Amino acid sequence: MADAPRRQCRCLLKEAGEAEMAASIAEYVAMLDEAVRTAEVDYRARLAVCEGCDALMNGTCRLCGCYVETRAAKKGMACPMVPPRWTKIED
């Protein structure tokens, strides 16, 4: 029997049914050095912006191909949209 097709959604990985990948990314984000990791409040704000974006598909940004949860976790990264919907954080 063939696997059921995955549902396409404008959502993060966990909501897209990608629990294993979501857990791997959460582990990666937790291991980021504090010097590069976005503060939790900023991380959540960035993800909220991504969740409202038409370029988000199953946890992936269709503009650059990244997993938004990894891009949002790094202070030095910005949204790839022009103009960006969120910008890099300067120390």
C-alpha positions as CSV (number, residue, x, y, z in Angstrom):
1,M,0.0,0.0,0.0
2,A,1.4,3.4,-0.9
3,D,1.9,6.1,1.6
4,A,-0.7,8.8,1.8
5,P,0.4,12.0,0.0
6,R,1.7,14.7,2.4
7,R,-0.5,17.6,3.0
8,Q,0.9,20.9,1.8
9,C,0.6,23.7,4.3
10,R,1.8,27.1,5.2
11,C,3.2,25.9,8.5
12,L,6.3,24.9,10.4
13,L,7.7,21.4,10.3
14,K,5.9,20.0,13.3
15,E,2.5,21.1,12.0
16,A,3.4,19.7,8.6
17,G,3.7,16.2,10.0
18,E,7.5,16.2,10.0
19,A,8.0,15.6,13.7
20,E,11.3,13.8,13.3
21,M,12.9,16.6,11.3
22,A,11.3,19.2,13.6
23,A,13.0,17.4,16.6
24,S,16.4,17.4,14.8
25,I,16.2,21.1,14.0
26,A,15.2,21.9,17.6
27,E,18.2,20.0,18.8
28,Y,20.4,21.8,16.3
29,V,19.0,25.2,17.4
30,A,19.6,24.3,21.1
31,M,23.2,23.5,20.3
32,L,23.9,26.8,18.6
33,D,26.5,29.0,20.4
34,E,24.8,31.8,22.3
35,A,26.9,34.3,20.3
36,V,25.0,33.4,17.1
37,R,21.7,32.2,18.5
38,T,18.7,34.5,18.4
39,A,17.1,35.2,21.8
40,E,13.9,33.1,22.3
41,V,11.5,36.1,22.2
42,D,13.0,37.2,18.9
43,Y,13.1,33.7,17.5
44,R,9.4,33.2,18.3
45,A,8.6,36.6,16.7
46,R,10.5,35.7,13.6
47,L,8.7,32.4,13.3
48,A,5.4,34.1,13.7
49,V,6.2,36.4,10.7
50,C,7.2,33.3,8.7
51,E,4.0,31.5,9.6
52,G,2.1,34.4,8.0
53,C,4.2,34.4,4.8
54,D,3.0,33.0,1.5
55,A,6.5,31.7,0.8
56,L,6.4,29.2,3.7
57,M,5.6,25.7,2.7
58,N,5.9,22.8,5.1
59,G,8.6,24.5,7.2
60,T,10.6,25.5,4.1
61,C,11.0,29.0,2.7
62,R,10.3,28.8,-1.0
63,L,12.4,31.9,-1.6
64,C,15.7,30.5,-0.4
65,G,15.0,26.8,0.4
66,C,16.0,27.0,4.0
67,Y,14.2,25.5,7.0
68,V,12.8,28.7,8.5
69,E,13.3,27.3,12.0
70,T,17.1,27.2,11.4
71,R,17.3,30.6,9.6
72,A,15.3,32.4,12.3
73,A,17.5,30.9,15.0
74,K,20.6,32.7,13.8
75,K,21.0,36.4,14.8
76,G,23.1,37.2,11.7
77,M,20.4,35.9,9.2
78,A,17.6,37.9,7.7
79,C,14.4,37.1,5.8
80,P,15.3,36.5,2.1
81,M,12.2,38.5,1.0
82,V,12.9,41.9,-0.6
83,P,12.5,43.9,1.5
84,P,13.0,41.5,4.4
85,R,10.1,40.8,6.7
86,W,12.7,40.5,9.6
87,T,16.3,41.6,9.7
88,K,19.5,40.4,11.2
89,I,20.2,41.3,14.8
90,E,23.3,43.4,15.4
91,D,25.1,43.0,18.8
